[in-house]
């Protein structure tokens, strides 16, 4: 106990690094991010007496209320027949409870430690992106053509392409943050390195051409332009001109990037198949809309409380078999929209609780002007519209880590000037 209290901040730093690095090597070592989360929780737990631990948690409103984005799902146990599937879902969601409890009871990382975590993440994303581009260059023709069939550039760490695109979009803004704040942890020219990383990752996202990451990048840029030039500087004409220029960038990108062009053609083709009533089998965008239709059918039986989280998979399997038998089992996906997913599982009541809990930290983010958390929350929110982001281990880690870590480290003023 005394050892943990003495070295609490160093242990917190170590486990935070394990969490962040572990997100990138999850396919090779799933234990690393889990160890990071459990380590942070255990460090917090053994640093306080039980009563103090609980008090610190419930008096920290942003983190306490955020934890209900996981806790609200527990009510589904009482009307779920398939309890095995229910607890499987809860296990995946557990970090949304454990991390807020941990951060509410841990001293924030030092400014140097916090910025080094951000910089390590940005640099590792750049290395992963560079490895992906090397694979693309070595197989240029085949991979470019594969984009017509809903494939993407492989990455050396075998990270899910949607999650990698979200992490890359966030890393773009993190690199910008490090550059604007002139962060130099090791050498004087470091800010220029971070600017170069951001520009490189923006380029990579246009080549990688994954919809979630692109949507997150552009939504973040638009919000940043509106805030910086129109709201903050009151430079309305300049802001509108820059905003219009940004709106035309995707059009130019489609003309320049062959992967983005093929992805656009693939998306249009998918949507046409759905609109004309053709078979959605093996067409990702079309099957997304099918998953929405099924979800609303299931939710109509109990719109206020849903079908129960544990029974959702069984209900989906039944409705696919009844109404869409031509879709093969491998393509019978869960609703690819986080809000619709919670609506069908927990009803309107559950969905409202989730929205209030998950977005309550916005108040702290706005008050403290926590840039990284704000951009990441925006990116994640747009991913919710097209993906069930919180339904995988990596998805939960990616979604909440860079909301909670910045809130933890930036909510209290840092007195030390340990960044050169």
C-alpha positions as CSV (number, residue, x, y, z in Angstrom):
1,X,0.0,0.0,0.0
2,X,2.7,2.5,1.0
3,X,4.8,1.6,-2.0
4,X,1.8,2.3,-4.3
5,X,1.1,5.6,-2.7
6,X,4.8,6.6,-2.9
7,X,5.1,5.7,-6.6
8,X,1.5,6.3,-7.6
9,X,2.3,8.8,-10.4
10,X,5.0,6.7,-11.9
11,X,2.8,3.6,-11.9
12,X,0.0,5.7,-13.4
13,X,2.3,6.8,-16.2
14,X,3.4,3.2,-16.9
15,X,-0.1,1.8,-17.0
16,X,-1.3,4.7,-19.2
17,X,1.4,4.0,-21.7
18,X,0.5,0.3,-21.6
19,X,-3.1,1.3,-22.4
20,X,-2.2,3.6,-25.2
21,X,0.5,1.4,-26.8
22,X,-1.7,-1.7,-26.2
23,X,-4.4,-0.3,-28.5
24,X,-2.0,-0.6,-31.4
25,X,-0.7,-4.1,-30.6
26,X,-4.0,-5.6,-29.5
27,X,-4.0,-8.3,-32.1
28,X,-0.6,-9.5,-31.0
29,X,-0.9,-9.0,-27.2
30,X,-4.5,-8.4,-26.0
31,X,-3.2,-8.5,-22.4
32,X,-1.3,-5.2,-22.7
33,X,-4.2,-2.7,-22.8
34,X,-6.2,-4.9,-20.3
35,X,-3.2,-4.8,-18.0
36,X,-3.0,-1.0,-18.4
37,X,-6.7,-0.6,-17.4
38,X,-6.6,-3.0,-14.5
39,X,-3.3,-1.5,-13.4
40,X,-4.7,2.0,-13.3
41,X,-7.7,0.8,-11.4
42,X,-5.7,-1.2,-8.9
43,X,-3.2,1.7,-8.3
44,X,-6.1,4.0,-7.5
45,X,-7.9,1.4,-5.4
46,X,-4.9,0.6,-3.2
47,X,-3.9,4.2,-2.8
48,X,-7.0,5.0,-0.7
49,X,-9.2,3.6,2.0
50,X,-12.5,2.2,0.6
51,X,-14.6,5.1,1.9
52,X,-12.2,7.7,0.5
53,X,-12.1,5.9,-2.9
54,X,-15.9,5.9,-3.2
55,X,-16.1,9.5,-2.1
56,X,-13.5,10.7,-4.6
57,X,-15.4,8.9,-7.4
58,X,-18.9,10.2,-6.8
59,X,-17.8,13.8,-6.1
60,X,-16.0,13.9,-9.4
61,X,-19.1,14.7,-11.5
62,X,-17.7,14.4,-15.0
63,X,-16.2,11.0,-14.4
64,X,-19.0,9.7,-12.1
65,X,-21.7,10.5,-14.6
66,X,-19.7,9.2,-17.5
67,X,-19.5,5.8,-15.8
68,X,-23.2,5.5,-16.3
69,X,-22.6,5.0,-20.0
70,X,-21.6,1.5,-18.8
71,X,-23.7,1.1,-15.7
72,X,-27.0,1.8,-17.4
73,X,-26.6,-1.5,-19.3
74,X,-26.8,-3.5,-16.1
75,X,-30.6,-3.0,-16.0
76,X,-30.8,-5.2,-19.1
77,X,-29.8,-8.3,-17.0
78,X,-33.3,-8.4,-15.5
79,X,-35.1,-8.9,-18.8
80,X,-32.4,-10.8,-20.8
81,X,-32.8,-14.5,-21.2
82,X,-29.3,-15.0,-22.7
83,X,-27.2,-14.0,-19.7
84,X,-24.0,-15.4,-21.3
85,X,-24.2,-12.9,-24.1
86,X,-25.2,-10.2,-21.6
87,X,-22.1,-10.6,-19.5
88,X,-19.9,-10.8,-22.6
89,X,-21.2,-7.4,-23.6
90,X,-20.6,-6.1,-20.0
91,X,-17.1,-7.3,-19.9
92,X,-16.3,-5.4,-23.1
93,X,-17.9,-2.2,-21.6
94,X,-16.1,-2.5,-18.2
95,X,-13.3,0.0,-19.0
96,X,-16.0,2.7,-19.2
97,X,-16.6,2.1,-15.5
98,X,-13.0,1.2,-14.3
99,X,-11.2,4.1,-15.9
100,X,-13.4,6.9,-14.5
101,X,-13.1,5.3,-11.1
102,X,-9.4,5.1,-11.4
103,X,-8.8,8.7,-12.8
104,X,-11.1,10.1,-10.0
105,X,-8.7,8.7,-7.5
106,X,-5.3,9.2,-9.1
107,X,-3.1,12.3,-9.2
108,X,-2.9,13.7,-12.8
109,X,0.2,12.8,-14.7
110,X,2.8,15.5,-14.8
111,X,2.7,17.7,-17.8
112,X,5.8,16.0,-19.3
113,X,4.3,12.6,-18.7
114,X,1.0,13.5,-20.2
115,X,2.5,15.1,-23.4
116,X,4.9,12.1,-23.8
117,X,1.9,9.8,-23.8
118,X,0.3,11.9,-26.6
119,X,3.5,12.1,-28.6
120,X,4.2,8.4,-28.3
121,X,0.7,7.7,-29.7
122,X,1.1,10.1,-32.6
123,X,4.5,8.7,-33.5
124,X,3.3,5.1,-33.3
125,X,0.3,5.9,-35.5
126,X,2.8,7.5,-38.0
127,X,4.9,4.3,-38.0
128,X,1.8,2.2,-38.6
129,X,0.7,4.4,-41.4
130,X,4.1,4.3,-43.0
131,X,4.1,0.5,-42.8
132,X,0.7,0.5,-44.5
133,X,1.9,2.7,-47.3
134,X,4.9,0.4,-47.9
135,X,2.5,-2.5,-48.3
136,X,0.4,-0.4,-50.6
137,X,3.3,0.6,-52.7
138,X,4.4,-3.0,-53.0
139,X,1.0,-4.1,-54.2
140,X,-0.3,-0.9,-55.7
141,X,-2.5,-2.3,-58.6
142,X,-4.1,-5.1,-56.7
143,X,-4.9,-3.1,-53.6
144,X,-6.2,-0.1,-55.6
145,X,-8.6,-2.4,-57.4
146,X,-9.7,-4.1,-54.2
147,X,-11.2,-0.8,-53.0
148,X,-14.0,-1.5,-55.6
149,X,-14.9,-4.5,-53.5
150,X,-14.9,-2.9,-50.0
151,X,-11.3,-3.8,-49.1
152,X,-8.7,-1.6,-47.6
153,X,-4.9,-1.3,-47.4
154,X,-3.6,-3.9,-44.9
155,X,-1.7,-2.5,-42.0
156,X,1.4,-4.3,-40.4
157,X,-0.2,-4.5,-36.9
158,X,-3.5,-6.0,-38.2
159,X,-5.6,-3.3,-36.5
160,X,-9.2,-3.2,-37.5
161,X,-9.3,-0.6,-40.3
162,X,-12.2,1.4,-38.9
163,X,-10.5,1.7,-35.5
164,X,-7.2,2.6,-37.1
165,X,-8.9,5.3,-39.2
166,X,-10.4,6.8,-36.0
167,X,-7.1,6.7,-34.1
168,X,-5.4,8.3,-37.1
169,X,-7.9,11.1,-37.3
170,X,-7.4,11.9,-33.6
171,X,-3.6,11.7,-34.0
172,X,-3.9,14.4,-36.7
173,X,-5.3,16.8,-34.2
174,X,-3.0,15.6,-31.4
175,X,0.0,16.4,-33.6
176,X,-1.4,19.8,-34.3
177,X,-1.9,20.4,-30.6
178,X,1.7,19.5,-29.9
179,X,2.9,21.8,-32.6
180,X,0.8,24.8,-31.5
181,X,1.9,24.4,-27.9
182,X,5.6,24.2,-29.0
183,X,6.1,20.9,-27.2
184,X,9.8,19.9,-27.0
185,X,10.4,16.9,-24.9
186,X,13.7,15.8,-26.4
187,X,14.9,18.3,-29.0
188,X,14.2,21.9,-30.0
189,X,12.9,21.1,-33.5
190,X,10.3,18.7,-32.1
191,X,7.2,20.9,-32.8
192,X,8.1,20.8,-36.6
193,X,8.2,17.0,-36.3
194,X,4.7,17.0,-34.9
195,X,3.4,19.3,-37.6
196,X,5.0,17.0,-40.2
197,X,3.3,14.0,-38.5
198,X,-0.1,15.7,-38.7
199,X,0.3,16.5,-42.4
200,X,1.5,13.0,-43.2
201,X,-1.5,11.5,-41.4
202,X,-3.9,13.7,-43.2
203,X,-2.4,12.5,-46.5
204,X,-2.5,8.9,-45.3
205,X,-6.2,9.1,-44.4
206,X,-7.0,10.2,-47.9
207,X,-5.1,7.3,-49.3
208,X,-6.4,4.8,-46.7
209,X,-9.9,6.0,-47.6
210,X,-11.9,4.6,-44.7
211,X,-15.2,6.5,-44.3
212,X,-15.2,6.7,-40.5
213,X,-11.8,8.3,-40.3
214,X,-12.4,10.7,-43.2
215,X,-15.7,11.8,-41.6
216,X,-14.0,12.3,-38.3
217,X,-11.2,14.3,-39.9
218,X,-13.4,16.7,-41.9
219,X,-15.9,17.2,-39.1
220,X,-13.1,18.1,-36.7
221,X,-11.6,20.5,-39.2
222,X,-14.9,22.2,-39.9
223,X,-15.6,22.6,-36.2
224,X,-12.1,23.9,-35.6
225,X,-12.4,26.5,-38.4
226,X,-15.8,27.7,-37.2
227,X,-14.5,28.0,-33.6
228,X,-11.2,29.6,-34.4
229,X,-12.2,32.1,-37.0
230,X,-15.9,32.7,-36.6
231,X,-16.6,32.3,-32.9
232,X,-13.2,33.2,-31.3
233,X,-11.6,35.7,-33.7
234,X,-14.9,37.1,-35.2
235,X,-13.2,37.0,-38.6
236,X,-16.4,36.1,-40.4
237,X,-15.3,36.6,-44.0
238,X,-12.0,34.8,-43.5
239,X,-13.7,31.9,-41.7
240,X,-16.3,31.5,-44.5
241,X,-13.6,31.5,-47.2
242,X,-11.5,28.9,-45.4
243,X,-14.6,26.8,-44.7
244,X,-15.7,26.9,-48.3
245,X,-12.1,25.9,-49.3
246,X,-12.2,23.0,-46.9
247,X,-15.6,21.9,-48.3
248,X,-14.0,21.5,-51.8
249,X,-11.0,19.5,-50.5
250,X,-12.8,16.1,-50.5
251,X,-13.8,16.7,-54.1
252,X,-10.2,17.3,-55.1
253,X,-9.0,14.4,-53.0
254,X,-11.4,12.0,-54.9
255,X,-9.8,13.2,-58.2
256,X,-6.2,12.7,-56.9
257,X,-6.4,9.6,-54.8
258,X,-7.3,6.4,-56.7
259,X,-8.2,4.5,-53.5
260,X,-10.6,7.3,-52.5
261,X,-12.1,7.4,-56.0
262,X,-12.7,3.6,-56.0
263,X,-14.1,3.7,-52.4
264,X,-16.5,6.5,-53.6
265,X,-17.6,4.4,-56.5
266,X,-18.0,1.4,-54.3
267,X,-20.2,3.4,-51.8
268,X,-22.4,4.7,-54.6
269,X,-22.8,1.2,-56.0
270,X,-23.7,-0.1,-52.6
271,X,-26.4,2.6,-52.0
272,X,-27.8,2.0,-55.5
273,X,-28.3,-1.7,-54.7
274,X,-30.2,-0.9,-51.5
275,X,-32.3,1.7,-53.1
276,X,-33.3,-0.6,-56.1
277,X,-34.1,-3.5,-53.8
278,X,-31.3,-5.7,-55.1
279,X,-29.7,-8.3,-52.8
280,X,-27.6,-6.7,-50.0
281,X,-25.5,-9.8,-49.5
282,X,-21.7,-9.0,-49.6
283,X,-22.3,-5.2,-49.9
284,X,-21.3,-3.5,-46.7
285,X,-23.3,-0.2,-47.1
286,X,-26.4,-2.1,-48.2
287,X,-26.2,-4.5,-45.3
288,X,-25.8,-1.6,-42.9
289,X,-29.3,-0.3,-43.9
290,X,-30.7,-3.8,-43.6
291,X,-29.3,-3.9,-40.1
292,X,-31.1,-0.6,-39.3
293,X,-34.4,-2.0,-40.7
294,X,-34.2,-5.1,-38.5
295,X,-33.2,-3.1,-35.5
296,X,-36.3,-0.8,-35.8
297,X,-38.5,-3.9,-36.3
298,X,-37.2,-5.4,-33.1
299,X,-37.4,-2.1,-31.2
300,X,-41.1,-1.6,-32.2
301,X,-42.1,-4.5,-29.8
302,X,-40.8,-2.6,-26.8
303,X,-39.7,1.0,-27.7
304,X,-39.3,2.2,-24.2
305,X,-37.0,-0.5,-22.7
306,X,-35.8,-2.5,-25.7
307,X,-35.4,-6.2,-26.2
308,X,-32.7,-6.6,-23.5
309,X,-29.0,-6.4,-24.2
310,X,-28.5,-10.2,-23.6
311,X,-31.2,-11.1,-26.1
312,X,-30.2,-8.8,-28.9
313,X,-28.1,-11.3,-30.8
314,X,-30.8,-13.9,-30.7
315,X,-33.4,-11.4,-31.9
316,X,-31.2,-10.3,-34.8
317,X,-30.5,-13.9,-35.8
318,X,-34.3,-14.7,-35.8
319,X,-35.2,-11.6,-37.8
320,X,-32.5,-12.1,-40.4
321,X,-33.7,-15.7,-40.9
322,X,-37.3,-14.6,-41.2
323,X,-37.0,-11.4,-43.3
324,X,-33.6,-11.5,-45.0
325,X,-32.8,-15.2,-45.6
326,X,-30.7,-14.5,-48.7
327,X,-28.1,-12.7,-46.6
328,X,-25.4,-15.2,-45.6
329,X,-24.6,-15.6,-41.8
330,X,-21.3,-13.9,-42.1
331,X,-23.0,-10.7,-43.4
332,X,-25.8,-10.7,-40.7
333,X,-24.3,-7.8,-38.8
334,X,-25.4,-6.0,-35.7
335,X,-26.8,-2.5,-36.2
336,X,-23.9,-0.4,-37.5
337,X,-24.9,2.7,-35.5
338,X,-24.2,2.9,-31.8
339,X,-27.3,5.0,-31.0
340,X,-29.6,2.5,-32.9
341,X,-27.8,-0.4,-31.2
342,X,-28.6,1.0,-27.7
343,X,-32.1,1.9,-28.8
344,X,-33.0,-1.6,-29.8
345,X,-31.2,-3.2,-26.8
346,X,-32.3,-0.7,-24.1
347,X,-35.1,1.3,-25.6
348,X,-35.6,5.1,-25.5
349,X,-35.0,5.2,-21.8
350,X,-31.6,3.5,-22.1
351,X,-30.6,5.5,-25.1
352,X,-31.3,8.8,-23.3
353,X,-29.3,7.7,-20.2
354,X,-26.4,6.8,-22.5
355,X,-26.4,10.1,-24.3
356,X,-26.6,12.1,-21.0
357,X,-23.8,10.1,-19.4
358,X,-21.5,9.8,-22.3
359,X,-21.7,13.5,-23.2
360,X,-21.8,15.0,-19.7
361,X,-18.0,15.6,-19.7
362,X,-18.6,18.1,-22.5
363,X,-19.2,20.6,-19.8
364,X,-15.8,20.1,-18.3
365,X,-14.2,19.9,-21.7
366,X,-15.7,23.3,-22.7
367,X,-14.9,25.0,-19.4
368,X,-11.3,23.9,-19.4
369,X,-10.8,24.1,-23.2
370,X,-9.5,20.6,-23.3
371,X,-8.7,20.5,-27.1
372,X,-7.7,16.8,-27.5
373,X,-10.7,15.5,-25.6
374,X,-13.0,17.8,-27.6
375,X,-11.7,16.7,-31.0
376,X,-11.6,13.0,-30.1
377,X,-15.2,13.1,-28.7
378,X,-16.3,14.8,-31.9
379,X,-14.6,12.1,-34.0
380,X,-16.0,9.3,-31.9
381,X,-19.5,10.8,-32.1
382,X,-19.5,10.7,-35.9
383,X,-18.2,7.1,-35.8
384,X,-21.3,6.3,-33.7
385,X,-23.4,7.2,-36.7
386,X,-21.9,4.5,-38.9
387,X,-20.4,2.0,-36.5
388,X,-21.2,0.1,-33.3
389,X,-17.9,1.6,-32.0
390,X,-18.4,0.4,-28.4
391,X,-19.1,-3.2,-29.1
392,X,-15.5,-4.4,-29.3
393,X,-12.6,-4.3,-26.9
394,X,-10.5,-2.1,-29.1
395,X,-13.5,0.1,-29.9
396,X,-14.2,0.9,-26.3
397,X,-10.5,1.6,-25.6
398,X,-10.2,3.9,-28.6
399,X,-13.5,5.7,-27.9
400,X,-13.0,6.5,-24.2
401,X,-9.2,6.7,-23.6
402,X,-8.6,10.1,-25.2
403,X,-11.7,11.5,-23.7
404,X,-10.9,10.5,-20.2
405,X,-7.0,10.8,-20.1
406,X,-7.1,14.5,-21.2
407,X,-9.9,15.3,-18.7
408,X,-7.9,13.6,-16.0
409,X,-4.6,15.4,-16.8
410,X,-5.9,18.8,-17.8
411,X,-8.8,19.4,-15.5
412,X,-6.4,20.5,-12.7
413,X,-3.8,23.3,-13.4
414,X,-0.3,22.0,-13.8
415,X,2.2,24.0,-11.8
416,X,5.4,22.5,-13.0
417,X,7.2,24.0,-16.0
418,X,8.9,20.8,-17.1
419,X,8.4,21.1,-20.9
420,X,11.2,22.9,-22.7
